């Protein structure tokens, strides 16, 4: 039974193989025809591509992405550098007034903030003892003068001795000098303003004993002010009288332009600086002595400098460089231009070597560039 089943299966397989043989041959024939047609189409495509490329050179080229940047053309321009130093407002008429003689303070005739004129009385001392001495001396002088005049008349008539005449003269002149001294002391008992200004501070008190040199008042004239600053000795010979200075008052957030009026000739051996003085323009009265200021002093200028924004300067192992934009056929390409830099100020740097006028330099987008990268320049409009 098993042999019969095997025989039947074999007959079925052989019969099936005989039926599929014509179908395979048919598929092979179709494949051969299709391959032949494809070969012809490829040849036609190749011919068409060549013909189109002749008419349109850009056909078939892969579009390369370009980096979008801005750029500028280098030009010679004015360039300056300024150094900042701190200074303070000073007054040539900012003094403390004191007494020249001792004495009890009798009266104070002014108030703080009051404006005063030169020679105006500010304070008086008790000078009763001096006045009494003056009165006594004046009485003695009357007698001395009478004696001297009579002795002089007698001497003219050759009466009396010369020594009597000289003694009377000397006695009278001595009393005159003493009276002048007392009058001077009396005048010193009246304290007066040394100049026109205002009373900034009253230190004295009625009833106190004033001593020579003891401060009594501070008198200030705010109009006679100037600015003083100490500058490092490395700037010797850089600044001179008449140079323009930018003066900033931080507390008022105001800036004015002035000029140097004086340059010190001596170096301070403590901090190695020299002093400069700057004028406060007339009409600018809202300043006070000891007020802090910031001076901007010009220490370098170049009328025909080549400068670039400091932000476009990059560095590699060879040093500083910028990206120069050059033409490569119809394309624009970024190329490194190594440079020698000078002074930087106000976000610009002077270029001493490596860049020439007319050269186009990459600006915004420069940090996205590399050597040989294709670029597209954005219009400034």
RAWO-V563784 format. One line per field, one symbol per residue. psi: psi as a letter, one per 20 degrees, with the letter a starting at -180 (. if undefined). burial: + if it has 16 or more other ideal C-beta (glycine too) atoms within 10 Angstrom, else -. A space follows every 50 residues. Layout:
psi=???
burial=???
This chain:
psi=ghhghhgghghgghgghhhighgghghhgggggghghhghgggggggggg gghhhnhipipppppqpprqrqppqprppqpqppqqaqpqpimnqpprqi qqqppgqpjrqpippqqpipphqqqokhgggghggghhghhgghgggggg hgghhhjkparhhgghghghgghghghhhhghhghhhiiopqpirpbqoh pohqppiropqpippgqppqoihmrrppqpqqiijpigqrpiqqppppng hilqprpaqphppqjppoigjlrqpqppqoqqinilqqqjpprppopoip qohmqoqqphhiprqahibqrroporpncjrpqpppoproqcqqpljqpp ohqipqqipppqepjhijrrpjppqpppqi.
burial=-------------------------------------------------- ----------------+-+-++-+----+++-+-+-+-+++-+++-+++- +-+-++-+-+-----+-----++++++--+--++--+---+--+--++-- +---+---------+--++-++--+---+--+--++-++-+-++-+++++ -+-+-----+-----+++++++--+++-+++---+---+---+-+-+-+- -----+-+-++-+---------++++++++------+-+-+-+-+++-+- -+--++++---++------++++++------++++++-+-+++-+--+++ +--++---+++++-++--+---+-+-+----
